[in-house]
Amino acid sequence: MSFPHTGIRIDRIPAEGVGGGIFAAGLGLVLLLQFPALLPVAAAAIVAGVALAPVLHRLHTHGF
């Protein structure tokens, strides 16, 4: 057997852009459907992400 094998490799599948967003949203939806008790945690994470994103963007583009 040759290493690495010649078939599909997970480390070669792109996960950025729209495809990555669809994958992340779909995975989150499946997890929430399977574990509805995580809904408050997911809601808090979304609120924190929306609140923190502009701060991180500003730090990344303008520095301290």
C-alpha positions, 0 to 999 in steps of 0.5 A, a space after each residue: 500500500 502506498 502512503 499517502 493513498 491515491 484516493 480522496 484525502 480530507 486534508 486536501 478538501 478546501 474549507 474556506 469561503 461559502 462552502 466552509 460557511 455552509 458546512 459550519 452552519 449545517 454542522 451546527 444545525 445538526 448538533 442543535 437538532 440532536 442536543 436541544 439543551 445546547 440552544 442557550 449555549 449556541 445563542 450566547 456564542 452567536 451573540 458573543 461572536 457578533 459583539 466581538 467580530 468588529 473589535 477583532 476586525 479593527 485590531 487585525 486591520 489597524 493594530 493596537 
